[in-house]
């Protein structure tokens, strides 16, 4: 079963630069202004680094 990265916007404070965007090895996460990050599912390799790095657990690999 292939895992999918989901973003739980209710957990994301959306008031600062997302620290998880910087750790993605394939640049699959992006952020405009201080909104919740957006995942490019075509680029995402489902490594889980972003979900481990997210302090609010808003990025979940399911």
Beta strands, then each sheet from edge to edge (+ up, - down):
strand 1: 5-7
strand 2: 29-30
strand 3: 38-39
strand 4: 59-61
sheet 1: 1+ 4-
sheet 2: 2+ 3-
end
